[in-house]
Each structure stands twice: as C-alpha cells, then as structure tokens.
C-alpha cells in the first residue's frame, strides 16, 4: 500500500472538491464535503477558497 504525502493528499482532495463544486456550486455543500474528509474548520475553509479560485479560472477561459 502506497502512503500519500500530505501535499499529494491535499491535491487529491482539492481535485475532488473542485469536481463537486463545478457540478454543484454551493459553498455550504462544499464545506460539508470537506468536513466529511475529517479536516478542521480552518482547513475546510482554506479548501473552499482554493476551489473557488480554481473554478473562477476555469470559468474565465
């Protein structure tokens, strides 16, 4: 079994959350999904900010 590094785990989580957000762009739902990953409130909020920035980049293309 391969053990993921923390930055690799973060990247996988952010990609998953970005896909969820593009399908359903509701911050509250995104926050709930992040919390289901077992992260702290501040980490969940950081993930949301990052995902929204990424989504805006995708939409602006």
C-alpha positions in Angstrom: 0.0 0.0 0.0 1.4 3.4 -1.0 1.3 6.1 1.6 0.4 9.5 0.3 2.4 12.6 1.3 0.3 15.4 2.8 0.6 17.6 -0.3 -0.4 14.8 -2.5 -3.4 14.1 -0.3 -4.3 17.8 -0.3 -4.1 17.8 -4.1 -6.4 14.8 -4.5 -8.9 16.3 -2.0 -8.9 19.7 -3.9 -9.4 18.0 -7.3 -12.3 16.0 -5.8 -13.8 19.1 -4.3 -13.4 21.1 -7.5 -15.3 18.5 -9.4 -18.1 18.6 -6.8 -18.2 22.4 -6.9 -18.3 22.5 -10.7 -21.4 20.2 -10.6 -23.0 22.0 -7.6 -21.5 25.4 -6.9 -22.9 25.9 -3.4 -20.3 26.8 -0.7 -22.3 25.2 2.1 -22.4 21.8 0.3 -18.7 22.1 -0.5 -17.9 22.9 3.2 -19.9 19.8 4.2 -18.0 17.6 1.8 -14.7 19.0 3.1 -15.7 18.3 6.7 -16.6 14.7 5.8 -12.9 14.3 4.9 -12.2 14.8 8.6 -10.4 18.1 8.3 -10.5 21.1 10.7 -12.9 24.0 10.1 -9.9 26.2 9.0 -8.7 23.6 6.6 -12.2 23.2 5.1 -12.4 26.9 4.6 -9.0 27.0 3.0 -10.1 24.2 0.6 -13.2 26.2 -0.3 -11.2 29.3 -1.0 -8.8 27.4 -3.2 -11.5 25.5 -5.1 -13.5 28.7 -5.8 -10.3 30.4 -7.1 -9.7 27.4 -9.4 -13.3 27.3 -10.6 -13.1 31.0 -11.5 -10.0 30.3 -13.5 -11.8 27.5 -15.4 -14.9 29.7 -16.0 -12.8 32.6 -17.3 -11.2 30.5 -20.1 
